[in-house]
Amino acid sequence: MTAAPGAARAFWLREPGRGEIRAVELPEPGPDEVLVRALHSGVSRGTEALVFRGGVPAGQRAAMRAPFQDGDFPAPVKYGYLSVGVVERGPAELRGRAVFCLYPHQTAYVVPAAAVTPVPDGVPARRAVLAGTVETAVNALWDAPPLIGDRVSVVGAGMVGCAVTRLLARVPGVAVQVVDVDGGRADAAARLGAAFARPEHAARGRDLVVHTSASAAGLQLALDLLRPEGVVLELSWYGDREVTVSLGGAFHSRRLDVRASQVGAVAPARRSSRTTGDRLALALDLLRDPAFDVLLTGSSPFDELPGVMPRLADGRLPALCHTIDYAEGVSGCSA
């Protein structure tokens, strides 16, 4: 059934800690636009939980805007960026295609055709919501690529940490260990091709440590795990929280390196030869790998999102990537 322009619903953060579903008026798509009916969207638990709690610092509100965000931080705001749907109107080469778009949680939407990326054959629509997360992982490994034979740790087994782990595990000769306080993540690490350890048992002398736990303790551990002249690649987003680590002791004598990575721009190592579109297309192609399904840890119907988001934000509903289902006949479990 074709969605008619003007008939859509969207999830809005009405105020920090409280969301609601609102009616949305869709415009008639222009000649270079597409009408997309959503199939699934993904909740990026770290960033979206921070937004839901109202934790975006005033000085970072412009940098944190999502491509199709409506409203302003802290609220009311329509936020999100992991949507997969079917093109119902638009250029002939896109009509009927499953596409990924950096769009918030909404049942249907009209965007420029250039803003959607076709989902490759062999990539299920639900798995495709991970494209933005895998794109972040691709950019990270362009910022600090491992060398063959490197010993690498990933501190923090959330969405981004798990996506980075899978890409690292596919590099020949690279030994990957996932480190997390939650022992329940050991199975996910194994399915992604990595070893697992709790912090007190983590291997030392690492060439590269990717930090994604968004905690001061995790960042300190990442530094402590390095060999001399090793690199910590920092992917965590702390929002308005202050982070304290010890840079005394052996930090300078061991010549340790802390390097930031952020997906808003293509990593300098590839900026002259890759566009953001190239990077996203690569991420979608990498999602042919069924191992990424370990990141999909639950689903809920769209109508339940106002009740599901608080539980994701405060941890009552544990998840890596919780998906939201829109299609008629698609059912999910919110528990």
Secondary structure, DSSP 8 states (H G I E B T S, - for coil): ----TT-EEEEEEEETTEEEEEEE------TTEEEEEEEEEEEEHHHHHHHHTT---GGGTTTT--TT-EE-SSSSEE----EEEEEEES-TTTTT-EEEE---SBSEEEEEGGGEEE--TTS-HHHHTTHHHHHHHHHHHHHS---TT-EEEEE--SHHHHHHHHHHHTSTT-EEEEE-S-GGGHHHHHHTT-EEE-GGG---SEEEEEE-S-SHHHHHHHHHTEEEEEEEEE----TT-------STTTTTTT-EEEE--TTS--GGGTTT--HHHHHHHHHHHTT-GGGGGGEEEEEEGGGHHHHHHHHHHTSS--SEEEEE-STT---B--
